[in-house]
Amino acid sequence: MTDDNTISSSPQKQTIYLDHSATTPVDPGVADVVQQTMLENWGNPSSKYQVGNAAKVVLQKAREQVAGLINAPAADLFFTSGGTEADNLAIIGTMHAARSDGRGDHFITDAIEHSAVLHAAEALEREGFRITILPVNEGGFVEADSLRNAITDDTALISIMQVNNEIGSIQPLDKLVALAKEHDVLFHTDAVQGYGKIPLDVDTLPVDLVSMSSHKIYGPKGVGALYVRDGVKIAARQFGGGQEQGLRTGTENMPGIAGFGAAAELCAQKMVSDAERINALRIQFMEWIGEEVGGDLILNGSPENRIYLNLNLRFPGVEAESLLLALDLDGIAVSTGSACSSGSTKPSHVLSAIGLSDEEAHSSLRLTLGRSSDEENLKYAASCIGKHVKRLREMAAW
Ligand SMILES: Cc1ncc(COP(=O)(O)O)c(C=O)c1O
């Protein structure tokens, strides 16, 4: 971080970063914990001497910090290499266990999930499992009736995300999980975008599996976690020395895990204040952009039940990819979809699923705010957006 709260990076000196749903800059205090773990606490937590025991203490502390944020017992938390692995382990592991126990081979998810879930579903389908992909409404929400109608006697698992990464819709998990429980079906939620930002309490929400990722909460990349409710059976996806109770074996990524723990702890302290501050900024930011572009913009998705940091804006007549490149030259980082699908020419599957045409999807920009956002950098970003939107519209009119 620099004094003016922007992020310095090479080759550009300063970036106004508006893509916090793709990743977040590591908090300096978290980076200190990562470094300290590498330099001072480098032992293997499986070793039985003092250096190993010290590492075991670090591992346990991080497990408590990460689990604590969803009010889960530390013993039900399994570290992974990130959200993608947590999703795959939850979905493929649970479905394999269900099939071998004769509990069914039907999996239900929805059309706006992250590719970590949708591609895991496709992999299951290739193995002969039955898959149902639920539609969402124009706000980006799964409707309880459509879930109710999809559940059959052989449904073993439902996976519906907590918060969508492109349009920020917060799913009505209370209703959807209750429905699953009525039918005795396991429920997984990909909480990668909501974890640490909005509350999720596994004591009050009877969800069975929760995926989390460190790099979305100002922690290091390449580390995540899966919460597995006690008693839920999952078939391991890899085999080795038996770490993480054998569910996710391999020597633990200790610097990453310690950093993830520290980042989770920070979220516990800042969750309310971050939400209040960033939500107020987001509302102002949208107003400023509206003033700069002359009002012709549309918010994709729902204004209600949307995570406080997300704006997904449509600028009719503007090719969003050109806007992204122009803003990049001004030192402003934004996205036209999820980071992993950026670079593809296909319209976002999320925007298509909420009913946007290809043209509408291609004129949509995702702006996601975070701790580095402030009035000054957002005002500047709004003026740059206005300048480029007007210019691109003029060019399109020729
Ligand atoms: C909703 C969602 N799920 C899963 C992932 C994948 O997480 P990771 O990058 O830690 O593998 C992401 C990352 O963009 C995401 O937004």
The ligand as a Gaussian input file, in Angstrom:
#p B3LYP/6-31G(d) Opt

LIG

0 1
 C      -17.459000     -18.140000      -6.456000
 C      -16.073000     -18.672000      -6.628000
 N      -15.827000     -19.968000      -6.412000
 C      -14.611000     -20.492000      -6.534000
 C      -13.543000     -19.718000      -6.930000
 C      -12.200000     -20.341000      -7.067000
 O      -11.389000     -20.046000      -5.944000
 P       -9.807000     -20.138000      -6.056000
 O       -9.363000     -19.003000      -6.924000
 O       -9.329000     -20.005000      -4.634000
 O       -9.475000     -21.467000      -6.628000
 C      -13.744000     -18.360000      -7.198000
 C      -12.636000     -17.509000      -7.677000
 O      -12.825000     -16.603000      -8.467000
 C      -15.044000     -17.815000      -7.036000
 O      -15.307000     -16.528000      -7.273000

